[in-house]
Amino acid sequence: MTEKIREEAAVDSQEILRKFDKESDYRVLKGFAAKIVSAIAITFSLFQLYTAIFGVLDAMIQRSIHVAFGFCLIFLLYPAKSDWPRDRIHPVDFILSILGAAVPLYITVFYKQLVLRAGTVTTLDYVVGAIGVLLVLEAARRVVGIPIVTIASLFIVYALIGPYIPGQLAHRGADLPTLVQHLFYTTEGIFGIPIGVSSTFIFLFILFGAYLEKTGLGQLFIDLANAIAGWASGGPAKVAVLSSGLMGTVSGSSVANVVGTGSFTIPMMKRLGYKPEFAGAVEATASTGGQLMPPIMGAAAFLMAEFTKIPYSRIIGAAAIPALLYYFGVWTGVHLEAKRLGLRGLSKEELPKFREIILERGHLIIPLIAIVYLLVTGFTPMKAALYAIFLSIISAMLRKNTRISLTDIINGLEQGARSALGVIAATACAGIIIGVVTLTGLGLKLGTSLVDLANGKLFLTLFFTMITSLILGMGVPTTANYVITSTIAAPALLMLNVPVLAAHMFAFYFGIIADVTPPVALAAFAGAGIAKANPLKTGLNASKLAIAAFLVPYIFVYNPALLLINVQPAEIIWIIITSLIGIIGVSSAVSGYLITNQNIIERLIFFLGGILLVTPGLKTDIIGAGLLVIGYLIQRSKYSKVKTVKAK
C-alpha cells in the first residue's frame, strides 16, 4: 500500500525541495572531489564530537573553527550561479572555499595577538575582517537566500550612514574599520551568541537528527500515525498532522519537513477526497508547527535560552501548552473539513498494525525519550544531544531489521555536517544584524518607535510587532528568524513590561508562522507544489488551519499562565482542558462547521466563546463555556431540522 501511494505522487519531491529550500540545492560531486568533501565533512563532525566530549574550546577559537569548516564546505558544495555545473567544483568556488576556511582561522592562529591588541585593528586585520564579512554575506546568499542577505546589508548601510538619518533612528555612525572590527573580532557580531550556539548545541542536535533519519525513524512516525489515526474520518490528513508534528521535533526546516512527509501524505489526502489546496495546506501547517514543538523547536530554543538567560528546560516547558493548542487546532480543522465533506478513513487492509510496528521498530523511539529525560533532569543540551547520538546508534543495533552498518555511521557524520551548513550561514549572517544593533542601539530605537506608533497601547504594540515579525520571517530559516525578530521586535514588548519569555515567544511564534502566511509562505508553496495546487489558495488555507498560532501568542502575553509563569499544578490541568475546548470553538468558527454549516452569527458565537476559554481565568471560562453551549444547541437544532427535511 505504501509503495502504491508513493508511486501516485506525480511530482519530483526533490525538485520541489530545491525550489523552496536552498539548503538542499547543493552539488552532487563524484570521484576525488566527492571524497575530499566527505573527508572535510566527517572531520567537521568529529571535531564537534571531540569538543562536546572533552570540553569546548575558548569561545572565539571554537566558533572560528566551526565557521571555517562550515564556509569551506558551503563554497565547495553550493555553486555561485544556478547554471554552474553540479557535478564538479568551479575554480572560483574552490578559491572561495580556501578563503572561507583561512579567514576565520586567522582568528584561531593569531588569537593571542588579537587579544593583546585589545580592539586595535591593524591594516591586515581590517582587510581579513572585511573579506570575512563579505564571505558571510555570500555564504548566506548561496545557502539561505536573498532575504536575510538583504536585511543584513541594510543594517550595514544603517551603521555607516547613522548621522545622516533623520528622526530618532539617527545615531553617531561608525566608520568602516570600526564596523569591521566590531563585526568580525568581537563576540558581539558574526562570532556572537548565534554562531556560539550553532558551534555547540545546534550542531549536535542536527547530527542527532541525521542519525535518527539513518535509523528509519521518519518512516516509523508515518506508520505509527497511520496505525493511530488512519482509520478516522479524513484519516490521511490526521496522519499528516501526527507524522509531521513528530518529525518536526527533530527537523530544522519547515520546507524539508513538508517534502519529506508530504510526498507520502498529500497524495493520500487527495485520493481520499480533500481538495489539493487543502491537502497542501494541512501538510504545510503541520510541518511548520514542528518548529514550535518541544524539545528542539527548530533549534531556536537554544538561542532563546542564551538571549534570555532562562534555563532551556524552562523554555521547552513553557512552549508545551501553546504547541499542544496549535496542533489540536490543526487536527480539529482537519476533522471538521472531513466531516463536512463526508470523508472516510483508510480501510483496515490499508492500515499497518500498531502492535507489529512497536514490536519491530518501537525501540527507535528510545533516543527521543532519553533526550527529553536528560533535558528535564538538568543535563546541558550539548551533553543530552551527545548521549542521544550514541544512544540512537546503539538502539538501532537492538534488532537486525533496523541495524545500521559502519558505513551508515560514517555517512551520518557527513550528513550531519552537510545539514548544519544552512544554520551556520544563517546564524553568521544574523550575527551581522546583532552586531549593528549592539553598536548603534537600534533595538531600543525600534522598540521605542513601535511603542510610540501604538501610542503606548499594548494591543497595538502587539499587532505592530506581529506584522514586523511576519515580514522579517519571510523566507528566513528558524534560527536566523528568531535572532532577527527577537532583536528587532521583542524590545518593544519588553518596554511595556511584558515578561521576557512571553515577549521572546511572541516574536518567535510570528516569525515561524511566516512560513504559512502569504505572500511569502515557503512551506505552503512547497505543499502546493506537491499537491499541484494554487499556491496562494494553499497559503490561505494554511493560515486558517494555523489560527491557534495567531491567537495564542496574544493570550499568553496578556495572561502568562499559558506559559506556566506563576501558575500552580492544578491550574495547569484546568488551563489545558479549557484551552482545548476553546480551540474547538475557534476552529469551528474559522471552518464554518461543527455539526452542520454555520451562519455568521453562529461563527461569531463560537469564535468569542473559544477565545474566552483559551484565555486563562474563571470569569472568561464561564462566559466562554456558556457561549459554546448556546452555539452547540443552535447547531443541534439546525441539524435536527435538516434531518427531518431529508427524512420527508
Secondary structure by P-SEA (a helix, b strand, c coil): caaaaaaaccccaaaaaaaccccccccccccaaaaaaaaaaaaaaaaaaaaaacccccaaaaaaaaaaaaaaaaaaccccccccccccccaaaaaaaaaaaaaaaccccaaaaaaaacccccaaaaaaaaaaaaaaaaaaaacccaaaaaaaaaaaaaaaaccccccccccccccaaaaaaaacccccccccaaaaaaaccaaaaaaaaaaaaaaaaaaaaaaaaaaccccccaaaaaaaaaaaaaaaaccccaaaaaaacccccaaaaaaacccaaaaaaaaaaaaaaccccccccccaaaaaaaaacccaaaaaaaaaaaaaaaaaaaaaaaaaaaaaaccccccccccccaaaaaacccccaaaaaaaaaaaaacccaaaaaaaaaaaaaaaaaccccccccaaaaaaaaaaaaaaaaaaaaaaaaaaaaaaaaaacaaaaaaaaaaaaaacccaaaaaaaaaaaaaaaaccccaaaaaaaaaaccaaaaaaacccaaaaaaaaaaaaaaccccccccaaaaaaaaaacccaaaaaaaaaaaacccccaaaaaaaccccccccccaaaaaaaaaaaaaaaaaaaaaaaccccccccaaaaaaaaaaaaaaacccaaaaaaaaaaaaaaaaaaaaaaaaaaaaaac
